[in-house]
Amino acid sequence: MSSEGAMPGARPGLAEAHKVIELGYGGNERFVMNMGPQHPSAHGVFRMILTLEGEIIVGVDPIIGYLHRCHEKLGEALTYVQYPTIASKTDYVAAMTSELTYVLAAERIGQVEVPRRAQYLRVLVAELQRVASHLLWLGTWCLDMGGALGGGATVFLYCFREREMVLDLFEALTGARLLYGFHQVGGTRYDLPEGWTGACRETVDHIDRRIDEYEALLEENAIFKVRTQGVGVISRELAMDVGVAGPLLRGSGIAFDLRRHDPYSSYEEFDFRVPVEAAGDCYARYRVRMQEFRESIRIVHQVLERLPAGPISSRPGVKSVGQVKIPKGETYSRVEGPRGEVGCYLVSDGGTKPYRMKWRGASFSNLAVIGHILPGHKVADAVAILGSVDPVFGEVDR
């Protein structure tokens, strides 16, 4: 259908969106065009319909819905033993965090005791996962902004080099590099193999030194500063109104972190700072994550130093389907993932699988701010802004 024949208010299709031209305010031509899903920074699963006046964005229509994962319905069809491996596939670059959200909900309803060693192991893998996730974010963000940085591909390769070292640790621990099945109701499935703690210390110390190198490459780069400072500002008020979380919230001057304000799995026993920046722009969100690298490494060292002996599960041997029953009840559990609050609302009818499950994905909630902060920027800025939000679309589509 041509643009002339389109129904009023209808969303333009892929081909049509590139052709729609109408007069904007002041007689300027307005173009409606697609960005994505084929665009490199959209990663094949997201597109934005941009309304432009020249190069300036004046309107945004973000469109999701390309994955059709149905993971909430799967959560109602699979047992408490089976589902953690599906939870891994929501935020698939922070699988440890997603699994933990689910099992914490089941444990809260069932008042299941978790051994102290298992709690420490959960903190350990969660912080290593945060480091790996932020490495992926930083590398791909710089690559998305491209050769204009004069080092975007360099940072990408460096970050993936270090991320592989963390994945080596996960592989030695669980046998997998991306989706782990590490957490279970009552504790963890695996304990640390021999020699693992030494390798872990060496890895995080190496990454700690590399962070200085990343910062030198980027923060002394005038182009990087131009592309990020003053771009995509999320004000303190907007952050609270929209409900963004994680580095987006802390990058807008709000010192809120669930590990500190609603601690779980023994986080209250560890000493760490909550990084905060006030500017609310892409650069502020970058600075928050760079500081979070170091705070996560700090927590990892504390866990390794204090790791208690003892069992790793209050339900040893529970690995077969249907062996865990949770009494009737409902709850909402939440954890501080790399992108912010990940939440699981769970209703149990007393059986071996949930009666209802709803998921709060940090990426889904954070994307709501895109329509507020893109207008007024140029098309090239959309890449930097979207990348600074750090969405993972496995937890965006339901």
N, C-alpha and C positions, 0 to 999 in steps of 0.2 A: 504494500500500500504506500502511495506517495505521501509526503508530508501534508499536501493540500487535502488529501482524503482521509487523514487520520481523525479519529474521534476526539472531541475536546477532552483534554486532560489525560489522554492516553500516553503511555510511556513509549518513546520511540524505540524501534528495534535496532539491531546492530548496524544494518546497512542504512536505515533511515536516519539514525541519529547523526551520522556524518553529514547529512544533506540539509538538515533543518536550519534555516536562517530566518531570523525575525529581527525587527528593529528594537533596539534597547533604548534605555533612557537617554535623552539628549541626541537621538538620531543615530547612535552608534550601532553597527551591526552586531547582532548576537548570534553566535554559533553554538549549537548543541552537538557535542561529540562524546565518543566513548574513550575512556582510559581503562584498558583491560578488557576481558581477562587475559588477553595475549601479551599485555605489557609486562616486561621483565619484573617490575616492582609489584605487580599484582599476582605473580606466581601461579597464574592459570585458574584461579578459583574465585576471583573477585573483580568486579568492574564498577567504575563510577561514571555516571553520566554527568558531564561537566557542561555548564552553560558559561560561555566565554564572551567577553568583549575584548577583541584583540587577543592578547595573551593573558588577560586578567580573568580569573575565575569569579563569577558572580552568583553561581548556584551549583549545588552538588546534590546528586541523587545516588547514594551508595546502594549497590545491589548485591545481596548475598544469596546463597542457596544453590550451590553447585555440587555439594558433596553428598547430601541426603544420607547422613550417617545413621539416623534413627537410634542413636545410642541411649536416649532416655527410655524408649520402649524396650530396647534390649536389656536395660537394667531391670525391667519388670519381668523379663522372661528367663533370665539367667540367675543361677543361685549366687549366694554370697561368696562362694568359693570361686565361681567362674568369672564373675563380672570384673574384678580388678584388672584383668588383662584387656578388657574392652575399655575401661577407664583410661588405660595407657594411651589409647588411640584418640582421645579428645585433643588435649594439647600434647601432640606426639613428640615435641622436642623438650617436654618437661614431664615425661611419663611418670616419674617417681612422685611428683607433686599430685598428679591427678589420681593415682592409685591411693595415695594417703588420704585424700579428701573423702573418698568413698568408704574406706575401712574405718575411719574415725567416726563417720555417721553410724555405721552398723554397731560399732563398739559402744557408742554413747547410748543407743537405744537399749542394747543388751547389757549395759553396765559391765562390759568385758574388761578385765584387768590386763594390762600390757606390761610385761617385764621391763625393768629399768634398762637392761641392755638393749632390748628391742627399741625402746624410745630413743636412745642415743643413736642407734643405727639409723633410725628414720631421719633424725636431724642431720646426720652425716651425709646420707645420700641426697637429701633435699638440698643441701647447700652445694654439693658437687653438681647437682642438676641445675641449680641457679647459675653457677659458673659456666657450665656447658651451654645453657640457653643464651646467656648474655654474649658469649663468644659467637654463637651463630647469628644473633641479632647484629652485633657490631660489624662482623664481616660482610653480611649481606646488605646491610644499610649502606656501608661505604661503597660496595659494588654497585648498588642501585643508583647512587648519586653519580657514579661513573668516573671517567677519566678526567673530568674537570677538577677533581680533587688532587690530581697528580700522584695519587697513591692509593686509590680506591681498591684496585685489584691486589695491591701489595698487602693491605690490611686484611682483605678477605682471605688470602692464602695464609697469612700469619695466624689469624684467628682459627682457621680450620686445622692448622697444624697443632695448636694447643688443645682444641676441642677433641681431637683424636686421642690425646693422652688421657682425657677424662673418660672417654668411651672405652678405652683399654681397661681402665679400672672397673667400669661397670660390667664389661665382658668377663673379666676375671671373677667378679662377684656373682653374676647371675647367668652367664653364658650368652647374654644378648647385648647388643650395642644401642638399641633404640627403644624397644618395648620390653619391659623387664619382668613383670609379674613378681615383684620383690615383696610387696606388702600383702599380708593376709589378715583376716579378722583375728585379733589376739596377738599380733606381733609381726615377724618377718619370716620369709621362707628360707633365707640363707644367712649364714654367719660369715665372718671375714675369713678368707683362706689364708694359709701361711704366707708370710712375706708381704701381704697386701698393705698393711699399715705403713711400712717403710716406703713402698712405691707411691702411696698416696701422699705422704709428706713431701717426697721429692717432686711429685707432679705439681702440687699447689704452690710450692716454693718457686718452681720454675715459672709458673704462670704469673705469680706475683711480680717477678722481675720483668716479665714481658709486658705487663700492663704499663710500666713506665715507658716502654718503647712505643706502645700504641699511642699513648698520650703525646709523646714527643712528635710522632708522625702527624698527628691531627691538630693538636692545639697550637703548633707553630706554623700551621698552614692557613694562610689568609683566606684562601678560597673556602676551606671548610668552615671557617667562622662566618663568612658572608652567607653561606648556604644554610646555616643553622641558627645564628644569633638573631633574635627578633623575629624569627619565622615560626608560624604555627603556635602562637601564644595561647595557652589555656590559662585564663585568669583563675585566681583562687575561688571566686564566686561561681564561675562556669564549671570548674572541676567538681564542686560540691553539688551544683544543680543537676548536672548530667549523671553523676555517680561514677566517675572514672576511679580507677584504683591503681595501686602499685606505683611504679616510677612516674606515671603521669600525674598522680595525685601529689606525690612527694616533690616532683619537679615544679609544682605550682605552690609550694610553700606550706603544705599541710603534712605535718610529721605523724602520719598514721601508718602503722605496720602491724599486722595481726600477730606476728611473732612477739611483739612487745605489748600490744594492747589487748589481745585475747589469746594468750600463749597456749600452745598445745604441745604434746610430745616432749615435755621437759625443756622447752625453749627458755623458760624463765630462769633456768640455771646457768645460762651462758651470757657472757658479756659482749655486747656489740652495739654499735651506733646505728641510728636510723638516718641515713643521708637525706638531706633536704636542700633544695635550691628554690629560690624565690621567683626567678624570671618567668617560668612557665613556658619557655620556648623549646625548640628542638635541642638547643645546646644544653639547657638545664636538664632535660631528660637524659641526655648523653652523660652529663656529669654525675647524675644520681646513679646511673648504672655502673659507671666506672668506679665509684666509691663502693657500690655494693659488691663488686668483685672482691675487694680487699676485706670487707666485713665478712663475706662468706668464707673466705680463706681463713680468717681469724677464728670463726666458729669451728671450722673443720679441725684446726689445730687443737682447740679446746676439747672437742669430742675425743680425739685420738689420745690426748693426755689423760682424760678422766674415764675412759670407757670402762664400765663395770663388767665384772664377770657374771655368769649366770645364763639362764635359758633365754632363747630369742623368741619364744612364743608361749602363751598360756594354754594353747591348744596344739601341742606337738603332734605331728602326724596327720593333722587335718588338711588333706590335700585332695581328697576325692569328692566328687559332686554330691551335694546334698547333706553333708555331715554337719553343717553349721545351721542352727535354728536360732532366730532372733525373736524375743518376745514382742507382743504387740506394743506399738508406740510410734512416735514420730519425732523427728529432730532435724535440725539444720546444722551441718558442720562446715567449717571454712578454714582454709589455709592460705598463707601468703605465698603464692606462686611467683615465678619470674615476671609475670605480667600483671600481678595484682591478686585480688581475692578470687579464689576458686571455691565454689560452694556446692554442697550436695544436700538437697532436701529429700529425706527418706521416710517412707511410711511402711511399717511392718505389720503384717496380720498374724504373726506368730509362726510363719512357715520358714521354708528354706530359701525364699527369694522375696524381694521387696514387693509390696502391694502397689506402691507408687514411687517414682523417682523423678526429681527435676534437678537440672544442672545449671549452675551459674558459671558461665565461662567468662574469664576476665577479658578475653579478646572481644567477645560479643558486646559486653557493656562498654568497653573503651572505644569501640568503633562509633558509638553514638555521638562522639564529639567531633567527628570528621566534618559533618555538615556545618558546624559552628565555626571552625577555624580555617577551613580552606578558602572561603570567599575573601577576595581582596588580594590574594596571592597570585603569582604567575603559575602557569602549568608546570614548569620545571620544579617549582616549590612543592607541588603535590607529592612528588616522589620522596622528598626529604621528610615531609610531614607524615605521610602514611608510614614510612619506615620507622619514624621516631615513636609511633604508637605501638609498633611491634606486634601486629596481630598474627595469630596462628589460627588458620581457618578450620581446623578440625574441631575447635570448640566454639566456632561461630555458627555454622549450620547445625540445625537440630537433627 
